[in-house]
Amino acid sequence: MRTGPFKTERELIDALISRYRREHGGIMHHRADYFQRILPTALQGDGKPVFTHGYPQWKNICTLLLE
């Protein structure tokens, strides 16, 4: 399991999804599939993810909707 630091958004997304699948397994597979589809778009930025918390949790991820 990768815990960072992550050099790219793709590495970050892959680690988040991997952890979610491991922790929630088959019970929430549909949600993991949803995150796998949505996060690459939702976390699209300059390619350099930055966290202010040492332990990323879903509640610590903030996004900005650009229209």
Secondary structure, 3 states (H helix, E strand, C coil): CCCCCCCCHHHHHHHHHHHHHHHHHHHHHHHHHHHHHHHHHHCCCCCCCCCCCCCCCHHHCCCCCCC
